[in-house]
Amino acid sequence: MANNLKRNQTPVPSSDTFILTLSKAYEGTPVLPNAKCEFSYNWDFDRNMGLAYLTSINGTKVDITLHPLGILGMLGFMSNIEPTTVEIDGKKIVIFRVIMDIYLRNNERVAAIMFNEDGSCTETTENWDSNAASGLIK
């Protein structure tokens, strides 16, 4: 994999749980504006391995596993699921793909969720870098 950093070479902790808000409509009509997404991850910097999870959206448990992408300079994770229907805030929604990245240089965290059966709506954190991520959400 691409991230051969040891734990003491980055400000990123080896595990954490945190909430990111998807406040930006990147593509399509928003399905869940300002969704509060709880993520967690565990990363072994010595073995360069780990997983992340989308635990909940707006307090509703979803438990979606995100697998490492091996992108240089970040802990990048993406789901590998079929379109999945969940009920959030009394509304049935379809989650197509989930992406969460943590930049190793500064511990900045970004996320995106593609919604609908075809991924036609993408909502992201405000700090989402569309140039770096464009290949992952098409």
N, C-alpha and C positions, 0 to 999 in steps of 0.2 A: 504494500500500500504506500501511498504518497507521503504520509505524515510521520516521519521518523524522528519526532521530537520526544524528548524526555519530559517528565512532569515539571521539572524545574526550569524549563526553557519557554514556558508559556504561562500567561495569567489565567488560563482556563483550568478550572478544577476538574478532577477526574469524575465527579458526579454532581448532579444538581437537579433541582425541580424548580420550575419558574413558569410565569404566565406571560404570554405575548398576545397583543391585541392585533387582529387583522383589520386594520383601519383603512386600507387602500384597495380600491377596486382596480385591479391590474387589467382584467379582461372580462367582458360580459356584464350582465346585471347582477349586482350583489345578492347573494342568497341569505347570508347572515352578517349584515353590517356590524362592524366593531365586535366581532366574535372574540371572546376571551378564551384563549387556548392554553391549557396547562400541559407542559412538556416535561419530561424527565429524561435523563441519559446517564449511562455509566460508560466510562472509557478507560481502558488500561493502556497508558502511554508506553509502557515497556513492551507490551505485546502488540501494540497498535491495533487494538480490537475493541469493539463495543457495540451497543445498541442504544436506540432512543425510543421514546414512546410519546404519542399524543394521548394523554390520559383522559382529558375531558375538554368539552367545549361548552362554555357558559354554564359550567357546573354539572353537565350531563356526561356521565362516564362513557367513553368510546373505546379506550384501550387499543389503539392501533400501533403496531410495531413498525419502527422505522429502521431501515438497514443502512450501514455505512456505504458511502459512495467512493471513498478513496481519492478525494480531490485535494490537491496540494494547497496548504495554507489554511485549511478549515477542517472541522469535524462536520462533514456533510452527511445528512441522512434523508432517506426517502422511503415511503411506504411501497409495498408490493402487494396490493390488494385488488380484488375485483371491485367494481363500484358497489359501495356499501350504504344501505339505507339506515338512517338513525333518526330518532325523533328528538329534536332540540327546541326548547321553548314552545312546545305544542305543535311544531311544524315538522313534517317529514322531509328530510333532505338526503341527498345522495353525495357521499364523499367519494371522489374519483382518485385523488392522489394527495399526499401530504409530504411537504418538504420542510426540513428545519436544518439550518446551518449555524455553526458557531465559529467565528473567525479566531484563529489561534493567536494572532498578533495583539488583539485587544479585547477578546471575550465578547465582541458584539454578536448579538443573536438575531436571526431573521427567520421568517417562516412564510409559507404559502400553502393554501389549500385550494385544490381544484374541485369544484362542485359539479353536480349533474352527471347523468349517465355517460356523457361524452366529454366531460371536463371543460365545458364551454364557459364556465365562470371561474375566474381565479381571483382570490382575495389574498392580500399580503400584508405584512407589517409595513409600516411607513418607511422603514429604512431598507426595504427590499431593493437589491441592485438588479435591475432588469437586464443589464448587459451580461453580467456574470451568470445569471440564472436562466436566460432565455432558452437554452438548449434543454433544460430539465422540465419546463412546463409546456412545451409544445406537444 
